Amino acid sequence: MNEKRGLNFGSLSDKPMDALFAPTRGILTIAIGRKYAVQAKYLALSSMLNSPQTLRAVVTDSPKTLKDVFDIIIPYNPALGDPFAAKTRLNLYTPFEKTLFLDADSLVIHSLDSYWESLDKRYFAYTGDIITSGVWYIDVEKTMAQFGLTWLPKFNSGMFLFDRSEEANRVFDLAFALMRNGLGVDFFRAKMLPDEPFLAISLSQNNVLPFEDYGRFSRTLIDAKKIRLNTVKRTAFFNKRDKSVFPLVVHLCGRFGAILFFREKIRLFLRFNPPLAVLCANILTIFRFFAKLFPKDCLKNLGRFDGTDGKK
C-alpha cells in the first residue's frame, strides 16, 4: 500500500529486484476495458523492445491481461472518475516522481531517456499550439473572457509529462474541478466528458506554455502525410502541416491510426513470438520460389489447356 497516495499498486514480488525499489520515473497509461487493455499490452511491448530501461505502470481493471508486460499494476478506482476524468487524477495514481503519460493506443519507437530533460526546468511538459479564437470543444474567446485568460493551448492529451510537485497538483486539481462543473462541454464517448478542454484551461490558468520539441515528442497520425512507420525497426517519420517530424512515440488515434496500429500489433506479435515469425517467413519464401518457377509469360499460355489456345 502506498500510504501517501492511498492506492494499492499490487504485488511486485514476481518482478525483477531493481523494480522493487522506489521508482523515480516511468511510463503511465490507462487501460479500462478489454479494448484498451489490448492496446496497452502492445504499448508495453513496444517499450520493452525500444526503451527497455523505462519502467511501465498501468491503471487498469484488467490486471491479469497486463501483469506480465507492466512492472506496476495500479487498480482502477471509479471513485476518482471515469477513464477520461482519470487523466485529471494522474497525480494521485502515479507511482513515479517523474511521469510520462501515454494513451494506450501509442507505440514507443525509440529510447525515452531524452524525454526527462523536458522536466529539468518545468513541472509539466506537453506539445501543442496557442489559440485565441475559434471553437475547440468550447468557444475559445468566451472561455478566455470567463476565466480572465489571454490564450488557451490546443493539444492532444495522449502524451504529457509531469513531476510530483505542488505545482503539478494545482494543474490537475483545477482541471478536475472544472470537469466536475462541465462548463457546457458536450459529452464525448460513452457519455463521458473529454479531458482536454479542462486541462487546457488549467494549463493556461497556471501559465504552463507548450514545450518546443522540434518534432521529437509524441505525434498523432491525424492529417499526417508520407508516413513511414515500423515499430520493430524503430522507424517513424512523416509530414504534418508541411513539417517533417520524427517522434519517439507515435499516438495512433483515429480510424486511420487504428489501421496502422493493427499492422504494428502484428509486427510486435511476431517479434515477440519468433517461431510464428519463422513460419510466416518460410511461407513467403516458398511462395517466392514457386513464383519464380512460373514466370508471368506462362500465364498467357494457361488457356491452351482449356481448348481456347490461349484466346479469350
N, C-alpha and C positions, 0 to 999 in steps of 0.2 A: 504493500500500500504506500502510495506517495502522499504522506500526510499534508504536505504543503498544498497540494492540488486537490486532495480528496478523491483521487481517482486510482483505481486498481489497474496497473499496467500488465497484469497477468504474470504467469510464471516464466522466468528466464532460465530455469535450471537446465534446459536442454540446449542452451546457446553456448557459443564459444566463450572462453574465460574473459576475453577482452570486452565482451558485450555485457558482462556482469558488473562492470564498473560504471560510475555515474557518466552517462552520455553527455557530451558537450555540444555536439552539433549533428544534424542529420535531416533526412527527408521525412516529411509527414504528409500523409494523404488520408482521404476519407472514402470509405467503401461501404455504403449502406445499401443492401440488396444484392442479389446474385449477380446482376449485370455489372455492377461497379466492382464487385469482388473479383470477377474475372479480369476486368480491366486493370485493377490494382495488382493482380498477380503478374501481369506482363510488364507493368511499370517496374515492379520489383526485379523481374528477370533482366530487364534492360539495365537497371542499376547494378545488379550483380555482375553483369558482363562488362559494362563500360565504366563503372565507378564503384568497384567492389569495396573500396575502403570506406564508403559512406554508409553510415547506419541508416536503417529503414524502420519507420514506425507507421502504424495504420490505425485509424479509428474505424471500427467495424462491428457489424453484427454477425459476421461470418468467420469467426476465429479459426475453425477447423480448415477452411479453404486456404487461409493465408499464413498459418503458423509456420510453415516450412520455408517461406520466402521473405518473411519480415522478422527483424530482430526483436521488435517490441509490438505486442498486440494491446491496443487500448480499447476496452469495451465502449461501444456507443452508448451515450447517456441521453435518452429522449428528453429528460428534464432540461438539458442545455439547448434544446431547439431541434428543428428538423435538419436534414442534411445540408440545406443552404444556410440556415441560421448558424449551424455548427462552425461555419467559417469565421463568424464573428466571436466565437468562443475558443478559437485555437490556442489562445494564450493559457486557457485552463486545461486543454488537452495535452499540449506538447510536453514531452519528457526532456527536451533539449534546451540548452542555454541559447543556442542559435538554431533557428529552424528554417528550412526551405520547404514551403508548402507547394505541393503539386497536385493538380487534379488527377484523378485516377486514369483518365484517358490520355496520359502523357507518356513519353518514352525518353529515356536518358540516352544521349548519343555519345557524349564524351565525359571525361572526368569532371566532377562538380567542384573540385577544390578551389577554383578561382572565384566561385560564387560568393564565398565567405568574405572576400575582400570588400564587397559592397556594404558590409555591416561595420567596417572599420570606423567610419565617421558618421554613421546613421543607425537608427534603431529599426527602421522599416524601409525596405527596398522593393521597388516594383517598376515596371516599364509601362509607358502609356503616353497619351497626348494631353495637352492642356486645352480645354474648351471653355468658351464664354457665352455661347449661344446655341440655339437649336434644341432638338429633343433627343435625349438618350435615356430611356426609361422614364425620365421626368423632364419637365420644361426647365431647361438649364437656367435661363435668366430669372424666372420666378423663384427657383430654388436658391439661387445665389442671393437674391434680394431677401428672401425669407430668413436666411441664416447669416446675412451680412458677409458674404464671400465675394471674392473678385475672380475666382476661377474654380473649375472642377476638373479632376483627372478622368479621362476616358480610358479605361484599361480593362484588361482581361484578368480576372481574379484566379485564373488557373495556375498562376505562379507568382509567388512573392516571398520575401524573406523578412524575418523579424527576430529580435532578440528578447531575452527575458528581462524586461525593464518596466518601470512605471510609465514611461513614455509610450511604449508599445501597448501596455494595458489600456491607456487612455484612448488609443485609436480603436481598439476592439470594443471597449465598453460603450463608447459613444455610438459606434456602428450598431451594436446590439440593441441599444435603447431606441435608436431611430427605426430599426427594423420592427421592433415591437409596436411602434406607433403606426408604421405603414406608410405614412405620408402620401397616401393615394396612389402608390405604385401598383401597377397591375400584377396579378399573380402570374407566376412562370409555370414550371412543370408541376403537375400533380397538386395544384392549388398551393404552391409554396412561393414565397416572395424571393426574388433574386437578391443576392447579397451585394452585388457590385455597386448599385447607386448609393447604398447606405455606407459602404466602406469609402466610396469616393467623397461623400460629404464629410465624413470624419477625417479623412486624409487631408482635405483642404482646410478644415477647421483647425487641424493640428499643424498646418503648414508643411506637410510632407510632400515634396515635389517628386515627380518621376525621376528615375535613375537613367542616365545615359549609358547604354550598354553596347553601342556600336554594332547592333545586330547579333550579339553573342548570347544573350539570355534566352529565355523561352519565347517561342513564336507559335502562333496558330497557323493553320493552312488556309484560313479564310482569305479569299482573294489572292492566294499565292499563285505564282506562275513559274514555269520552268523548274519544277520540283525534282530534286534528286534526294531520295531518302532510302537509306539502308541501315537499319539499326545494328545489324550484325557486323557490317563493315565500317561502322562509325562514320557514316556519311549523312550529312544533312545540309543542303543549301538550296535556296530558292529566292525568287524575287517577290518583294512586297512593296507596293507603292513606288515602283521603279527603283528600288534599292535592293542590293544583294544582302541577304542575311545568312549567317552561319551559326544557328542556335545550338547550344549544348543540350537543350531539351526541346522537343517538339510536342506541342499540345494538339492532339488530333481530334478536335471537337468538330461538330457539324457532320452533315451527311457524307461529304467528300472525305473528310478526315476519318470517318468510320470505315470507309472502304480501304483506305491505306492502312489503318490500324489493323484490320483483319489480315492484310498481306504481311505486315510486320509481325503479327502474332504467329503466323505460320513459320516465318524465318526464325523467330526466337524459339519456338517449339522444337523445330528440327535441330537448332544449335544445342539445345539442352537435352536432346534425345538422339544421340549420334547414330544408333542402329537404324532408325527411321530415315535419317538423312542419307545414310549409305544406300538404303533400299531405293529411295527416290532417285539418287544419283545413278544407280545401276539401271533403273528403268529408263532413264533418259539416255544412258549410254547405249542400251540395246535398241532403243528407238532410232538413234542416230545411225547405228550400224546398219539396220535394215533400210533406212532411208538412202544410204549410200549404195546398197545393192540394187535399188530400184530408182535409177535416175528419172528426172522429170520427163525425159523423152519417152520413157516406157509407158507413161500414162496415155500418150496419144495412140498407142497401139492396143490398148485394152479392148477396144471394140471389135478387133479381129476375132475374138473368141465368142462373140455373140451373133455372128452371122452378118455383121454390118460392114465388115472390112474396114473398121475404124471410121466409118462415116455415120453421121447423125441423120 
